[in-house]
Amino acid sequence: MATAARTFQNFIGGEWVDAAAGETFDSLSPATGERIGTFPKSGPDDVDRAVAAAKDAYASWRLVPAPKRGEIVFRFAALVQEAKQELAELMTREMGKVLTARRPRPSCPTSST
């Protein structure tokens, strides 16, 4: 299941950016010690930037009609569903657990009628 480790950034204001301080850290698999990736070591300045960007985004997002917002959220859910195997494998590497413990289970029906 070994895959190449990646370097990640923060997504703030619609852009991929490094941490304000420029620092990073490596995330290692507790099971194997394998490097999963390099991540930004974010701090208060990054949080402030993200909050300001979210406030700016809200100003236009709130004007999007509810049905359109629903379509966007539904599309995001579909993208997560399409990537569930990849996400389960990544979570498995990060947590050091077996894959079956991280793979989402099928939904159970809410009623039998």
N, C-alpha and C positions, 0 to 999 in steps of 0.2 A: 504494500500500500504506500510505499515511499514515493513522494512527489517532491518536486523542487520547491524549496522554501522561497517565499516571496517577501518583498518589502512592501509594507502597507503605509497608507497615509490617512489622515483625517478627511472626511468629506464635510466641508463647511461652506455654506453659501453657494452651493452648486459646483464647487471645485475641490479637487484632491490637493491637499496641502500638508506640508510637514508640520510638526509641532512647533510652536512659536520659539521655543528654546533650542530647537534643532536636535534634541536628544531622542534616542531610540532605545529599545530593549528587545532582546530575543525571547520568544516564547518557545519553550522546549517541551516535548512530550514527556510526561512523567513516567511512561512505560518504557520508553527506549532511549530517552535523552536526545532524540533527533530534533533538530531545529525546525519548527513549524513555520516561523516567519519572523521578520523584524517589524516592530510596531512603533509608532510615535509615542514617546513618553510625554503625554499631554499634561498640561498644568492649568492653573487658574486663567491664564491669558487665553488659552485655547477654549476653555469653557465659556469665557466672556464673548469670544468671537462667535462661537456656535450659538449662544443664546441671542446675540444681536442679529445673526443671520436668520434664526428661526422667527424672531419678531418681525423682521423685514418680510420674510416669506409669508407669514400669516396675513399681512395686509392685503396681498393679492389672492392667496389661497381662500380666504373667507368669502371672496367675491365669486368664486367658481360655484356654479349651481350644484346643489347636493347630488343630483343624479350623475353629474360628470365626476364629482369627487368620488362617488361610489364606484364608478367605472375604473378610476385610477387605482383605488385601493384594491379592487377586485383583480386588476391586472398584476399588481404587486404580489397578491396572494398566489396567483397563477405562476408567477416567476419563482416564488419560493417553492411551490409544489414541484415545478420542473427541476429544480436544483436540490431536491430533498436528499438524494443519494449522496451528492457531493458535500452537502452541508453535514449530513450524518457522519461521513468519513472524516471531515475536518474536526467535528466535535469529538469523535473517537480519538483522533490523534492528540488533540489538545487536552482531553481529560484522562487519557490512558485507560479508557474502558473498552469493553468489547462492542462491536458495531451494533449488535442487536439491542444493546441498552440505550442507544442513541437514535436509532431509526424510528421515525414517527409511526405509531400504530394506526391502522385504519380506524376511521370514525365509527362509533357504535350508533345505531339508530336510536333516536330519542323515544320512540314508541313502537310497539309491535302492531299497531292498528293501521 
